[in-house]
Amino acid sequence: MATGRLHRRQVPTARRLSRIIKRASETTELQPLEPHPFAQLFPAISEEKVTELSRDIALHGQLEPIVLYQGKILDGVDRYKACRLINRGPWTIEFNPERVKRTPEEYVIAVRKLG
């Protein structure tokens, strides 16, 4: 019986999990992010498109992460704006040049050409 109690304590309830997620997104939301200069090599989408993107993120979640480099947004400025619009903490990852085998500038250009 002690094992059952231990197991219940290890698995958070849906209510607790909801509070944890909310707290995590609030923490993330407190840290405003700015675009990296390389991210500004290409124009941003229109405000109308950002609103459309925010609706999609609200319905389906953020499908692609926002890539950070030197504490700034390397890729995903529009996704970041859409997340902010709906008060949702963004999903971010750190740029890894070894994994993508590109410099930050090459990465931004490649992503925009492919995207």
N, C-alpha and C positions, 0 to 999 in steps of 0.2 A: 504494500500500500504506500509506503514511503516513496517508492519509485514513481508511482502515479502522480504524487504531489510535485515531485521534482520535475517531472516532465511538463506538467501544466505551467510551472513557473518559467521554464525555458521558452515556451511558445507564447508570445504575446497575444492577447485577445485582439479582435478586430478593432475595438475601440482604442486600445492602447497603441496599436500599430498606426491607426489613423492620426493620433496625436503626435507620434514620433515623426511621421512623414510631414505633417503640417509644420512642426517645429524645424525640421531640416530645411524645408522650402523657405520658411521665414528667415532662417539664418543665411541661406544662400542669397535671398532677395536683398538682404541688408548690404551686400557687397556690390555696389554698382561697377560694371565693367565698361571699359572704353575700347573702341576699335584700335587695333594695331595699325600703324601707317600702311603696312602691306595690304591689309584688308580694305583699305580705301583706294586701292588701285582700280577698282571697278565700282560703278554706281550702285547705290542702294535701290531696292524695289520701292514702288510707290506706297504711300500710307494705306491706300485701298488694299493693296496686295498684302501688306503687313497685317491688316485687320482680317483678311481672308485666311492668312496663315495662322493667326491666333485662334480663330474658330476651329480650324483643323486640329491644332495642337490640343485645344480644350476637349475635342471629341475623341481623338485617337492617340494623344500623347505626342511627345517630341520624338520623332523617328531618327533624327540624326543629331549627334552631339555638337556642341559648340566647342571649337578647338581654340585653346588658349596658348599664347606664347608670350613670355616675359610679363605675365599678369594682364595681358590685353587680348581682345578677341582677334584671332588670326583668320578664322572662318566661322561664319554663323551670326553675323551682325543682325541680319533680318530675323533669324530665329530668336535671338536675344530680345529684340524689340517686341516680337510677338509674345514671348513669355512674360515680359514686363507688363504688357498690355492686359494680360489676364491674371496678373499677380501670381504667376507660377515660377517657382525656382527652376532655373535652367539646368539641363544636364550638360556638364562640361567635362572635357578631357584635356590633358596637357599635350602639346605638340611633341612628337618624338621623331627627330630627324633620322635616326637609325632605322626605325621601322618603315618609314615612307621613302627613305633613300633620296631625300630632296632637302634643299635649303628651305627656310620658311617662305621666301619669295617664290621659289619654283613651285612649292606646294600650292600656294594661293592661285597661281596662274593655271596649274594643272587642274585643280578642283573646279575652277570657273569654266575652263574649256570643256571638261567632261560633264559638268552639271548643267 
